[in-house]
């Protein structure tokens, strides 16, 4: 077994929900930017106006801000609302 194989064997896969769609996630943390990318793949967005809220994580429900990240827990739910465009 190589070091890479061992690393993959120890990788925990959790399921998170982003805007009602389930995603498998292998990292221990997820950033605001990663959540938005899962919600709206490849689409431009305004970080200042985009709202990311999560529930079923560690501790009380919270909002995730640009440049920040949060520890991932199996079953976490993220809701992403894009900025209103006039």
PyMOL Python script that loads the backbone (N, CA, C, O; Angstrom):
from pymol import cmd

cmd.read_pdbstr("""\
ATOM      1  N   UNK A   1       0.847  -1.179   0.000  1.00  0.00           N
ATOM      2  CA  UNK A   1       0.000   0.000   0.000  1.00  0.00           C
ATOM      3  C   UNK A   1       0.890   1.239   0.000  1.00  0.00           C
ATOM      4  O   UNK A   1       1.790   1.365   0.831  1.00  0.00           O
ATOM      5  N   UNK A   2       0.638   2.144  -0.927  1.00  0.00           N
ATOM      6  CA  UNK A   2       1.419   3.380  -1.005  1.00  0.00           C
ATOM      7  C   UNK A   2       0.867   4.412  -0.024  1.00  0.00           C
ATOM      8  O   UNK A   2      -0.204   4.224   0.552  1.00  0.00           O
ATOM      9  N   UNK A   3       1.604   5.496   0.157  1.00  0.00           N
ATOM     10  CA  UNK A   3       1.148   6.580   1.040  1.00  0.00           C
ATOM     11  C   UNK A   3      -0.140   7.194   0.498  1.00  0.00           C
ATOM     12  O   UNK A   3      -1.018   7.579   1.270  1.00  0.00           O
ATOM     13  N   UNK A   4      -0.253   7.285  -0.812  1.00  0.00           N
ATOM     14  CA  UNK A   4      -1.465   7.828  -1.423  1.00  0.00           C
ATOM     15  C   UNK A   4      -2.668   6.937  -1.147  1.00  0.00           C
ATOM     16  O   UNK A   4      -3.755   7.422  -0.833  1.00  0.00           O
ATOM     17  N   UNK A   5      -2.460   5.615  -1.267  1.00  0.00           N
ATOM     18  CA  UNK A   5      -3.543   4.676  -0.976  1.00  0.00           C
ATOM     19  C   UNK A   5      -3.978   4.792   0.487  1.00  0.00           C
ATOM     20  O   UNK A   5      -5.170   4.761   0.793  1.00  0.00           O
ATOM     21  N   UNK A   6      -3.004   4.927   1.380  1.00  0.00           N
ATOM     22  CA  UNK A   6      -3.325   5.054   2.805  1.00  0.00           C
ATOM     23  C   UNK A   6      -4.102   6.331   3.080  1.00  0.00           C
ATOM     24  O   UNK A   6      -5.038   6.342   3.879  1.00  0.00           O
ATOM     25  N   UNK A   7      -3.709   7.396   2.414  1.00  0.00           N
ATOM     26  CA  UNK A   7      -4.412   8.669   2.599  1.00  0.00           C
ATOM     27  C   UNK A   7      -5.852   8.554   2.121  1.00  0.00           C
ATOM     28  O   UNK A   7      -6.767   9.054   2.775  1.00  0.00           O
ATOM     29  N   UNK A   8      -6.056   7.897   0.982  1.00  0.00           N
ATOM     30  CA  UNK A   8      -7.418   7.720   0.471  1.00  0.00           C
ATOM     31  C   UNK A   8      -8.248   6.813   1.374  1.00  0.00           C
ATOM     32  O   UNK A   8      -9.450   7.025   1.533  1.00  0.00           O
ATOM     33  N   UNK A   9      -7.614   5.809   1.962  1.00  0.00           N
ATOM     34  CA  UNK A   9      -8.330   4.897   2.851  1.00  0.00           C
ATOM     35  C   UNK A   9      -8.795   5.604   4.120  1.00  0.00           C
ATOM     36  O   UNK A   9      -9.814   5.231   4.700  1.00  0.00           O
ATOM     37  N   UNK A  10      -8.056   6.619   4.553  1.00  0.00           N
ATOM     38  CA  UNK A  10      -8.408   7.361   5.766  1.00  0.00           C
ATOM     39  C   UNK A  10      -9.300   8.562   5.491  1.00  0.00           C
ATOM     40  O   UNK A  10      -9.685   9.260   6.430  1.00  0.00           O
ATOM     41  N   UNK A  11      -9.638   8.823   4.244  1.00  0.00           N
ATOM     42  CA  UNK A  11     -10.474   9.956   3.893  1.00  0.00           C
ATOM     43  C   UNK A  11     -11.920   9.651   4.222  1.00  0.00           C
ATOM     44  O   UNK A  11     -12.478   8.657   3.757  1.00  0.00           O
ATOM     45  N   UNK A  12     -12.520  10.505   5.022  1.00  0.00           N
ATOM     46  CA  UNK A  12     -13.921  10.337   5.382  1.00  0.00           C
ATOM     47  C   UNK A  12     -14.781  11.111   4.387  1.00  0.00           C
ATOM     48  O   UNK A  12     -14.540  12.290   4.130  1.00  0.00           O
ATOM     49  N   UNK A  13     -15.759  10.454   3.847  1.00  0.00           N
ATOM     50  CA  UNK A  13     -16.675  11.092   2.910  1.00  0.00           C
ATOM     51  C   UNK A  13     -17.975  11.402   3.655  1.00  0.00           C
ATOM     52  O   UNK A  13     -18.586  10.521   4.260  1.00  0.00           O
ATOM     53  N   UNK A  14     -18.380  12.667   3.597  1.00  0.00           N
ATOM     54  CA  UNK A  14     -19.647  13.064   4.196  1.00  0.00           C
ATOM     55  C   UNK A  14     -20.561  13.578   3.097  1.00  0.00           C
ATOM     56  O   UNK A  14     -20.104  13.967   2.022  1.00  0.00           O
ATOM     57  N   UNK A  15     -21.841  13.575   3.375  1.00  0.00           N
ATOM     58  CA  UNK A  15     -22.815  14.103   2.430  1.00  0.00           C
ATOM     59  C   UNK A  15     -23.348  15.411   2.973  1.00  0.00           C
ATOM     60  O   UNK A  15     -23.843  15.485   4.097  1.00  0.00           O
ATOM     61  N   UNK A  16     -23.235  16.454   2.140  1.00  0.00           N
ATOM     62  CA  UNK A  16     -23.789  17.756   2.501  1.00  0.00           C
ATOM     63  C   UNK A  16     -24.855  18.111   1.471  1.00  0.00           C
ATOM     64  O   UNK A  16     -24.837  17.610   0.347  1.00  0.00           O
ATOM     65  N   UNK A  17     -25.764  18.965   1.857  1.00  0.00           N
ATOM     66  CA  UNK A  17     -26.811  19.412   0.950  1.00  0.00           C
ATOM     67  C   UNK A  17     -26.626  20.902   0.704  1.00  0.00           C
ATOM     68  O   UNK A  17     -26.543  21.691   1.645  1.00  0.00           O
ATOM     69  N   UNK A  18     -26.563  21.280  -0.575  1.00  0.00           N
ATOM     70  CA  UNK A  18     -26.423  22.682  -0.961  1.00  0.00           C
ATOM     71  C   UNK A  18     -27.592  23.013  -1.874  1.00  0.00           C
ATOM     72  O   UNK A  18     -27.711  22.466  -2.970  1.00  0.00           O
ATOM     73  N   UNK A  19     -28.459  23.917  -1.412  1.00  0.00           N
ATOM     74  CA  UNK A  19     -29.657  24.288  -2.184  1.00  0.00           C
ATOM     75  C   UNK A  19     -30.419  23.045  -2.654  1.00  0.00           C
ATOM     76  O   UNK A  19     -30.754  22.926  -3.833  1.00  0.00           O
ATOM     77  N   UNK A  20     -30.679  22.154  -1.761  1.00  0.00           N
ATOM     78  CA  UNK A  20     -31.463  20.919  -1.918  1.00  0.00           C
ATOM     79  C   UNK A  20     -30.766  19.819  -2.733  1.00  0.00           C
ATOM     80  O   UNK A  20     -31.352  18.757  -2.944  1.00  0.00           O
ATOM     81  N   UNK A  21     -29.536  20.048  -3.193  1.00  0.00           N
ATOM     82  CA  UNK A  21     -28.808  19.012  -3.938  1.00  0.00           C
ATOM     83  C   UNK A  21     -27.719  18.434  -3.048  1.00  0.00           C
ATOM     84  O   UNK A  21     -26.968  19.168  -2.405  1.00  0.00           O
ATOM     85  N   UNK A  22     -27.644  17.099  -3.020  1.00  0.00           N
ATOM     86  CA  UNK A  22     -26.645  16.437  -2.192  1.00  0.00           C
ATOM     87  C   UNK A  22     -25.300  16.358  -2.907  1.00  0.00           C
ATOM     88  O   UNK A  22     -25.229  16.151  -4.119  1.00  0.00           O
ATOM     89  N   UNK A  23     -24.231  16.529  -2.120  1.00  0.00           N
ATOM     90  CA  UNK A  23     -22.868  16.458  -2.628  1.00  0.00           C
ATOM     91  C   UNK A  23     -22.028  15.658  -1.641  1.00  0.00           C
ATOM     92  O   UNK A  23     -22.202  15.774  -0.428  1.00  0.00           O
ATOM     93  N   UNK A  24     -21.111  14.841  -2.170  1.00  0.00           N
ATOM     94  CA  UNK A  24     -20.156  14.157  -1.304  1.00  0.00           C
ATOM     95  C   UNK A  24     -18.974  15.094  -1.107  1.00  0.00           C
ATOM     96  O   UNK A  24     -18.521  15.739  -2.053  1.00  0.00           O
ATOM     97  N   UNK A  25     -18.473  15.170   0.124  1.00  0.00           N
ATOM     98  CA  UNK A  25     -17.378  16.077   0.458  1.00  0.00           C
ATOM     99  C   UNK A  25     -16.337  15.311   1.266  1.00  0.00           C
ATOM    100  O   UNK A  25     -16.688  14.598   2.206  1.00  0.00           O
ATOM    101  N   UNK A  26     -15.063  15.449   0.912  1.00  0.00           N
ATOM    102  CA  UNK A  26     -14.010  14.695   1.581  1.00  0.00           C
ATOM    103  C   UNK A  26     -13.099  15.559   2.450  1.00  0.00           C
ATOM    104  O   UNK A  26     -12.309  15.022   3.227  1.00  0.00           O
ATOM    105  N   UNK A  27     -13.192  16.871   2.337  1.00  0.00           N
ATOM    106  CA  UNK A  27     -12.343  17.751   3.140  1.00  0.00           C
ATOM    107  C   UNK A  27     -12.996  17.998   4.499  1.00  0.00           C
ATOM    108  O   UNK A  27     -14.212  17.872   4.646  1.00  0.00           O
ATOM    109  N   UNK A  28     -12.178  18.350   5.485  1.00  0.00           N
ATOM    110  CA  UNK A  28     -12.698  18.584   6.832  1.00  0.00           C
ATOM    111  C   UNK A  28     -13.415  19.922   6.947  1.00  0.00           C
ATOM    112  O   UNK A  28     -14.258  20.103   7.826  1.00  0.00           O
ATOM    113  N   UNK A  29     -13.087  20.858   6.067  1.00  0.00           N
ATOM    114  CA  UNK A  29     -13.690  22.182   6.112  1.00  0.00           C
ATOM    115  C   UNK A  29     -14.187  22.545   4.719  1.00  0.00           C
ATOM    116  O   UNK A  29     -13.754  21.965   3.723  1.00  0.00           O
ATOM    117  N   UNK A  30     -15.099  23.510   4.660  1.00  0.00           N
ATOM    118  CA  UNK A  30     -15.584  24.019   3.382  1.00  0.00           C
ATOM    119  C   UNK A  30     -15.672  25.534   3.492  1.00  0.00           C
ATOM    120  O   UNK A  30     -16.106  26.069   4.512  1.00  0.00           O
ATOM    121  N   UNK A  31     -15.259  26.214   2.440  1.00  0.00           N
ATOM    122  CA  UNK A  31     -15.240  27.676   2.452  1.00  0.00           C
ATOM    123  C   UNK A  31     -16.514  28.240   1.826  1.00  0.00           C
ATOM    124  O   UNK A  31     -17.257  27.551   1.127  1.00  0.00           O
ATOM    125  N   UNK A  32     -16.728  29.501   2.104  1.00  0.00           N
ATOM    126  CA  UNK A  32     -17.828  30.243   1.481  1.00  0.00           C
ATOM    127  C   UNK A  32     -17.774  30.056  -0.032  1.00  0.00           C
ATOM    128  O   UNK A  32     -18.784  29.741  -0.662  1.00  0.00           O
ATOM    129  N   UNK A  33     -16.588  30.254  -0.611  1.00  0.00           N
ATOM    130  CA  UNK A  33     -16.428  30.186  -2.058  1.00  0.00           C
ATOM    131  C   UNK A  33     -16.720  28.787  -2.599  1.00  0.00           C
ATOM    132  O   UNK A  33     -17.304  28.651  -3.675  1.00  0.00           O
ATOM    133  N   UNK A  34     -16.325  27.761  -1.874  1.00  0.00           N
ATOM    134  CA  UNK A  34     -16.596  26.386  -2.311  1.00  0.00           C
ATOM    135  C   UNK A  34     -18.093  26.078  -2.272  1.00  0.00           C
ATOM    136  O   UNK A  34     -18.613  25.405  -3.162  1.00  0.00           O
ATOM    137  N   UNK A  35     -18.784  26.570  -1.244  1.00  0.00           N
ATOM    138  CA  UNK A  35     -20.234  26.344  -1.151  1.00  0.00           C
ATOM    139  C   UNK A  35     -20.944  27.033  -2.310  1.00  0.00           C
ATOM    140  O   UNK A  35     -21.836  26.454  -2.929  1.00  0.00           O
ATOM    141  N   UNK A  36     -20.547  28.274  -2.604  1.00  0.00           N
ATOM    142  CA  UNK A  36     -21.178  29.009  -3.711  1.00  0.00           C
ATOM    143  C   UNK A  36     -20.916  28.295  -5.032  1.00  0.00           C
ATOM    144  O   UNK A  36     -21.805  28.226  -5.880  1.00  0.00           O
ATOM    145  N   UNK A  37     -19.708  27.765  -5.218  1.00  0.00           N
ATOM    146  CA  UNK A  37     -19.394  27.043  -6.449  1.00  0.00           C
ATOM    147  C   UNK A  37     -20.240  25.779  -6.581  1.00  0.00           C
ATOM    148  O   UNK A  37     -20.659  25.435  -7.687  1.00  0.00           O
ATOM    149  N   UNK A  38     -20.499  25.081  -5.475  1.00  0.00           N
ATOM    150  CA  UNK A  38     -21.380  23.913  -5.525  1.00  0.00           C
ATOM    151  C   UNK A  38     -22.813  24.318  -5.875  1.00  0.00           C
ATOM    152  O   UNK A  38     -23.514  23.602  -6.591  1.00  0.00           O
ATOM    153  N   UNK A  39     -23.236  25.473  -5.363  1.00  0.00           N
ATOM    154  CA  UNK A  39     -24.604  25.940  -5.617  1.00  0.00           C
ATOM    155  C   UNK A  39     -24.783  26.430  -7.052  1.00  0.00           C
ATOM    156  O   UNK A  39     -25.799  26.147  -7.687  1.00  0.00           O
ATOM    157  N   UNK A  40     -23.795  27.163  -7.558  1.00  0.00           N
ATOM    158  CA  UNK A  40     -23.876  27.779  -8.886  1.00  0.00           C
ATOM    159  C   UNK A  40     -22.565  27.548  -9.644  1.00  0.00           C
ATOM    160  O   UNK A  40     -21.774  28.478  -9.799  1.00  0.00           O
ATOM    161  N   UNK A  41     -22.328  26.324 -10.115  1.00  0.00           N
ATOM    162  CA  UNK A  41     -21.041  25.988 -10.745  1.00  0.00           C
ATOM    163  C   UNK A  41     -20.689  26.891 -11.923  1.00  0.00           C
ATOM    164  O   UNK A  41     -21.462  27.051 -12.868  1.00  0.00           O
ATOM    165  N   UNK A  42     -19.485  27.480 -11.832  1.00  0.00           N
ATOM    166  CA  UNK A  42     -18.959  28.267 -12.938  1.00  0.00           C
ATOM    167  C   UNK A  42     -19.628  29.604 -13.177  1.00  0.00           C
ATOM    168  O   UNK A  42     -19.310  30.275 -14.159  1.00  0.00           O
ATOM    169  N   UNK A  43     -20.533  30.010 -12.322  1.00  0.00           N
ATOM    170  CA  UNK A  43     -21.246  31.273 -12.528  1.00  0.00           C
ATOM    171  C   UNK A  43     -20.618  32.390 -11.700  1.00  0.00           C
ATOM    172  O   UNK A  43     -20.220  32.171 -10.556  1.00  0.00           O
ATOM    173  N   UNK A  44     -20.532  33.581 -12.274  1.00  0.00           N
ATOM    174  CA  UNK A  44     -20.008  34.708 -11.498  1.00  0.00           C
ATOM    175  C   UNK A  44     -21.017  35.097 -10.410  1.00  0.00           C
ATOM    176  O   UNK A  44     -22.217  34.864 -10.552  1.00  0.00           O
ATOM    177  N   UNK A  45     -20.516  35.686  -9.335  1.00  0.00           N
ATOM    178  CA  UNK A  45     -21.395  36.114  -8.255  1.00  0.00           C
ATOM    179  C   UNK A  45     -20.771  37.288  -7.523  1.00  0.00           C
ATOM    180  O   UNK A  45     -19.568  37.530  -7.627  1.00  0.00           O
ATOM    181  N   UNK A  46     -21.584  38.004  -6.792  1.00  0.00           N
ATOM    182  CA  UNK A  46     -21.138  39.132  -5.982  1.00  0.00           C
ATOM    183  C   UNK A  46     -20.976  38.641  -4.548  1.00  0.00           C
ATOM    184  O   UNK A  46     -21.977  38.415  -3.867  1.00  0.00           O
ATOM    185  N   UNK A  47     -19.733  38.467  -4.066  1.00  0.00           N
ATOM    186  CA  UNK A  47     -19.539  37.947  -2.708  1.00  0.00           C
ATOM    187  C   UNK A  47     -20.201  38.807  -1.639  1.00  0.00           C
ATOM    188  O   UNK A  47     -20.697  38.286  -0.640  1.00  0.00           O
ATOM    189  N   UNK A  48     -20.211  40.119  -1.845  1.00  0.00           N
ATOM    190  CA  UNK A  48     -20.779  41.014  -0.834  1.00  0.00           C
ATOM    191  C   UNK A  48     -22.289  40.845  -0.714  1.00  0.00           C
ATOM    192  O   UNK A  48     -22.853  41.101   0.350  1.00  0.00           O
ATOM    193  N   UNK A  49     -22.946  40.420  -1.781  1.00  0.00           N
ATOM    194  CA  UNK A  49     -24.395  40.305  -1.742  1.00  0.00           C
ATOM    195  C   UNK A  49     -24.919  38.882  -1.646  1.00  0.00           C
ATOM    196  O   UNK A  49     -26.121  38.668  -1.489  1.00  0.00           O
ATOM    197  N   UNK A  50     -24.015  37.906  -1.739  1.00  0.00           N
ATOM    198  CA  UNK A  50     -24.417  36.506  -1.691  1.00  0.00           C
ATOM    199  C   UNK A  50     -24.494  36.044  -0.240  1.00  0.00           C
ATOM    200  O   UNK A  50     -23.573  36.275   0.543  1.00  0.00           O
ATOM    201  N   UNK A  51     -25.592  35.396   0.108  1.00  0.00           N
ATOM    202  CA  UNK A  51     -25.824  34.934   1.471  1.00  0.00           C
ATOM    203  C   UNK A  51     -25.693  33.420   1.519  1.00  0.00           C
ATOM    204  O   UNK A  51     -26.341  32.709   0.751  1.00  0.00           O
ATOM    205  N   UNK A  52     -24.840  32.921   2.437  1.00  0.00           N
ATOM    206  CA  UNK A  52     -24.690  31.482   2.664  1.00  0.00           C
ATOM    207  C   UNK A  52     -25.020  31.221   4.130  1.00  0.00           C
ATOM    208  O   UNK A  52     -24.357  31.737   5.030  1.00  0.00           O
ATOM    209  N   UNK A  53     -26.037  30.427   4.353  1.00  0.00           N
ATOM    210  CA  UNK A  53     -26.421  30.032   5.710  1.00  0.00           C
ATOM    211  C   UNK A  53     -26.340  28.515   5.800  1.00  0.00           C
ATOM    212  O   UNK A  53     -26.565  27.812   4.814  1.00  0.00           O
ATOM    213  N   UNK A  54     -26.014  28.011   7.000  1.00  0.00           N
ATOM    214  CA  UNK A  54     -25.938  26.566   7.168  1.00  0.00           C
ATOM    215  C   UNK A  54     -26.595  26.137   8.464  1.00  0.00           C
ATOM    216  O   UNK A  54     -26.703  26.901   9.424  1.00  0.00           O
ATOM    217  N   UNK A  55     -27.033  24.873   8.458  1.00  0.00           N
ATOM    218  CA  UNK A  55     -27.637  24.272   9.637  1.00  0.00           C
ATOM    219  C   UNK A  55     -27.155  22.834   9.738  1.00  0.00           C
ATOM    220  O   UNK A  55     -26.541  22.305   8.812  1.00  0.00           O
ATOM    221  N   UNK A  56     -27.442  22.212  10.871  1.00  0.00           N
ATOM    222  CA  UNK A  56     -27.047  20.830  11.153  1.00  0.00           C
ATOM    223  C   UNK A  56     -25.533  20.648  11.189  1.00  0.00           C
ATOM    224  O   UNK A  56     -25.017  19.570  10.894  1.00  0.00           O
ATOM    225  N   UNK A  57     -24.830  21.718  11.555  1.00  0.00           N
ATOM    226  CA  UNK A  57     -23.375  21.650  11.685  1.00  0.00           C
ATOM    227  C   UNK A  57     -22.995  21.521  13.143  1.00  0.00           C
ATOM    228  O   UNK A  57     -23.796  21.092  13.974  1.00  0.00           O
ATOM    229  N   UNK A  58     -21.774  21.893  13.443  1.00  0.00           N
ATOM    230  CA  UNK A  58     -21.287  21.893  14.821  1.00  0.00           C
ATOM    231  C   UNK A  58     -21.739  23.195  15.470  1.00  0.00           C
ATOM    232  O   UNK A  58     -21.385  24.276  15.000  1.00  0.00           O
ATOM    233  N   UNK A  59     -22.499  23.105  16.522  1.00  0.00           N
ATOM    234  CA  UNK A  59     -22.981  24.307  17.200  1.00  0.00           C
ATOM    235  C   UNK A  59     -24.242  24.849  16.557  1.00  0.00           C
ATOM    236  O   UNK A  59     -24.895  24.167  15.768  1.00  0.00           O
ATOM    237  N   UNK A  60     -24.579  26.088  16.903  1.00  0.00           N
ATOM    238  CA  UNK A  60     -25.815  26.682  16.381  1.00  0.00           C
ATOM    239  C   UNK A  60     -25.709  27.002  14.886  1.00  0.00           C
ATOM    240  O   UNK A  60     -24.616  27.052  14.324  1.00  0.00           O
ATOM    241  N   UNK A  61     -26.853  27.214  14.267  1.00  0.00           N
ATOM    242  CA  UNK A  61     -26.891  27.585  12.847  1.00  0.00           C
ATOM    243  C   UNK A  61     -26.222  28.942  12.669  1.00  0.00           C
ATOM    244  O   UNK A  61     -26.267  29.799  13.552  1.00  0.00           O
ATOM    245  N   UNK A  62     -25.604  29.116  11.514  1.00  0.00           N
ATOM    246  CA  UNK A  62     -24.847  30.338  11.269  1.00  0.00           C
ATOM    247  C   UNK A  62     -24.890  30.742   9.809  1.00  0.00           C
ATOM    248  O   UNK A  62     -25.371  30.007   8.946  1.00  0.00           O
ATOM    249  N   UNK A  63     -24.373  31.934   9.562  1.00  0.00           N
ATOM    250  CA  UNK A  63     -24.136  32.412   8.210  1.00  0.00           C
ATOM    251  C   UNK A  63     -22.640  32.281   7.944  1.00  0.00           C
ATOM    252  O   UNK A  63     -21.830  32.451   8.855  1.00  0.00           O
ATOM    253  N   UNK A  64     -22.276  31.984   6.719  1.00  0.00           N
ATOM    254  CA  UNK A  64     -20.881  31.868   6.304  1.00  0.00           C
ATOM    255  C   UNK A  64     -20.563  33.076   5.448  1.00  0.00           C
ATOM    256  O   UNK A  64     -21.297  33.387   4.509  1.00  0.00           O
ATOM    257  N   UNK A  65     -19.479  33.756   5.764  1.00  0.00           N
ATOM    258  CA  UNK A  65     -19.097  35.000   5.090  1.00  0.00           C
ATOM    259  C   UNK A  65     -17.955  34.766   4.102  1.00  0.00           C
ATOM    260  O   UNK A  65     -17.204  33.802   4.249  1.00  0.00           O
ATOM    261  N   UNK A  66     -17.815  35.637   3.094  1.00  0.00           N
ATOM    262  CA  UNK A  66     -16.717  35.509   2.129  1.00  0.00           C
ATOM    263  C   UNK A  66     -15.362  35.438   2.830  1.00  0.00           C
ATOM    264  O   UNK A  66     -15.104  36.186   3.773  1.00  0.00           O
ATOM    265  N   UNK A  67     -14.498  34.533   2.365  1.00  0.00           N
ATOM    266  CA  UNK A  67     -13.175  34.361   2.926  1.00  0.00           C
ATOM    267  C   UNK A  67     -13.124  33.479   4.165  1.00  0.00           C
ATOM    268  O   UNK A  67     -12.041  33.215   4.687  1.00  0.00           O
ATOM    269  N   UNK A  68     -14.266  33.021   4.639  1.00  0.00           N
ATOM    270  CA  UNK A  68     -14.331  32.187   5.844  1.00  0.00           C
ATOM    271  C   UNK A  68     -14.656  30.751   5.467  1.00  0.00           C
ATOM    272  O   UNK A  68     -15.090  30.471   4.350  1.00  0.00           O
ATOM    273  N   UNK A  69     -14.436  29.831   6.432  1.00  0.00           N
ATOM    274  CA  UNK A  69     -14.799  28.435   6.215  1.00  0.00           C
ATOM    275  C   UNK A  69     -15.378  27.864   7.496  1.00  0.00           C
ATOM    276  O   UNK A  69     -15.352  28.503   8.547  1.00  0.00           O
ATOM    277  N   UNK A  70     -15.895  26.663   7.392  1.00  0.00           N
ATOM    278  CA  UNK A  70     -16.550  26.025   8.521  1.00  0.00           C
ATOM    279  C   UNK A  70     -16.226  24.530   8.497  1.00  0.00           C
ATOM    280  O   UNK A  70     -16.029  23.946   7.431  1.00  0.00           O
ATOM    281  N   UNK A  71     -16.173  23.923   9.673  1.00  0.00           N
ATOM    282  CA  UNK A  71     -15.953  22.480   9.763  1.00  0.00           C
ATOM    283  C   UNK A  71     -17.187  21.758   9.240  1.00  0.00           C
ATOM    284  O   UNK A  71     -18.317  22.114   9.572  1.00  0.00           O
ATOM    285  N   UNK A  72     -16.956  20.745   8.424  1.00  0.00           N
ATOM    286  CA  UNK A  72     -18.047  20.011   7.784  1.00  0.00           C
ATOM    287  C   UNK A  72     -18.486  18.848   8.663  1.00  0.00           C
ATOM    288  O   UNK A  72     -17.668  18.200   9.317  1.00  0.00           O
ATOM    289  N   UNK A  73     -19.768  18.600   8.665  1.00  0.00           N
ATOM    290  CA  UNK A  73     -20.360  17.486   9.404  1.00  0.00           C
ATOM    291  C   UNK A  73     -21.333  16.771   8.466  1.00  0.00           C
ATOM    292  O   UNK A  73     -22.036  17.417   7.689  1.00  0.00           O
ATOM    293  N   UNK A  74     -21.374  15.453   8.535  1.00  0.00           N
ATOM    294  CA  UNK A  74     -22.286  14.690   7.683  1.00  0.00           C
ATOM    295  C   UNK A  74     -23.718  15.161   7.922  1.00  0.00           C
ATOM    296  O   UNK A  74     -24.165  15.263   9.065  1.00  0.00           O
ATOM    297  N   UNK A  75     -24.429  15.447   6.838  1.00  0.00           N
ATOM    298  CA  UNK A  75     -25.813  15.883   6.940  1.00  0.00           C
ATOM    299  C   UNK A  75     -25.997  17.389   7.007  1.00  0.00           C
ATOM    300  O   UNK A  75     -27.125  17.867   7.127  1.00  0.00           O
ATOM    301  N   UNK A  76     -24.893  18.154   6.931  1.00  0.00           N
ATOM    302  CA  UNK A  76     -25.025  19.616   6.959  1.00  0.00           C
ATOM    303  C   UNK A  76     -25.842  20.094   5.779  1.00  0.00           C
ATOM    304  O   UNK A  76     -25.827  19.496   4.703  1.00  0.00           O
ATOM    305  N   UNK A  77     -26.561  21.192   6.002  1.00  0.00           N
ATOM    306  CA  UNK A  77     -27.393  21.781   4.964  1.00  0.00           C
ATOM    307  C   UNK A  77     -26.958  23.231   4.762  1.00  0.00           C
ATOM    308  O   UNK A  77     -26.859  23.999   5.718  1.00  0.00           O
ATOM    309  N   UNK A  78     -26.698  23.594   3.506  1.00  0.00           N
ATOM    310  CA  UNK A  78     -26.312  24.952   3.142  1.00  0.00           C
ATOM    311  C   UNK A  78     -27.374  25.536   2.225  1.00  0.00           C
ATOM    312  O   UNK A  78     -27.843  24.884   1.292  1.00  0.00           O
ATOM    313  N   UNK A  79     -27.741  26.774   2.510  1.00  0.00           N
ATOM    314  CA  UNK A  79     -28.662  27.513   1.641  1.00  0.00           C
ATOM    315  C   UNK A  79     -27.909  28.719   1.098  1.00  0.00           C
ATOM    316  O   UNK A  79     -27.380  29.526   1.863  1.00  0.00           O
ATOM    317  N   UNK A  80     -27.862  28.838  -0.230  1.00  0.00           N
ATOM    318  CA  UNK A  80     -27.127  29.919  -0.877  1.00  0.00           C
ATOM    319  C   UNK A  80     -28.117  30.770  -1.654  1.00  0.00           C
ATOM    320  O   UNK A  80     -28.856  30.268  -2.501  1.00  0.00           O
ATOM    321  N   UNK A  81     -28.122  32.063  -1.356  1.00  0.00           N
ATOM    322  CA  UNK A  81     -28.978  33.006  -2.072  1.00  0.00           C
ATOM    323  C   UNK A  81     -28.090  34.017  -2.756  1.00  0.00           C
ATOM    324  O   UNK A  81     -27.319  34.713  -2.094  1.00  0.00           O
ATOM    325  N   UNK A  82     -28.186  34.113  -4.090  1.00  0.00           N
ATOM    326  CA  UNK A  82     -27.356  35.081  -4.813  1.00  0.00           C
ATOM    327  C   UNK A  82     -27.825  36.500  -4.550  1.00  0.00           C
ATOM    328  O   UNK A  82     -28.954  36.736  -4.119  1.00  0.00           O
ATOM    329  N   UNK A  83     -26.927  37.438  -4.820  1.00  0.00           N
ATOM    330  CA  UNK A  83     -27.271  38.850  -4.664  1.00  0.00           C
ATOM    331  C   UNK A  83     -28.385  39.200  -5.634  1.00  0.00           C
ATOM    332  O   UNK A  83     -28.439  38.692  -6.755  1.00  0.00           O
ATOM    333  N   UNK A  84     -29.275  40.079  -5.182  1.00  0.00           N
ATOM    334  CA  UNK A  84     -30.336  40.566  -6.071  1.00  0.00           C
ATOM    335  C   UNK A  84     -29.714  41.496  -7.094  1.00  0.00           C
ATOM    336  O   UNK A  84     -28.938  42.391  -6.758  1.00  0.00           O
ATOM    337  N   UNK A  85     -30.064  41.271  -8.336  1.00  0.00           N
ATOM    338  CA  UNK A  85     -29.537  42.127  -9.410  1.00  0.00           C
ATOM    339  C   UNK A  85     -30.641  43.032  -9.911  1.00  0.00           C
ATOM    340  O   UNK A  85     -31.739  42.584 -10.243  1.00  0.00           O
ATOM    341  N   UNK A  86     -30.332  44.297  -9.957  1.00  0.00           N
ATOM    342  CA  UNK A  86     -31.332  45.283 -10.410  1.00  0.00           C
ATOM    343  C   UNK A  86     -31.206  45.527 -11.877  1.00  0.00           C
ATOM    344  O   UNK A  86     -31.960  46.323 -12.438  1.00  0.00           O
TER     345      UNK A  86
END
""", "prot")
cmd.dss("prot")
cmd.show_as("cartoon", "prot")
cmd.util.cbc("prot")
cmd.orient("prot")
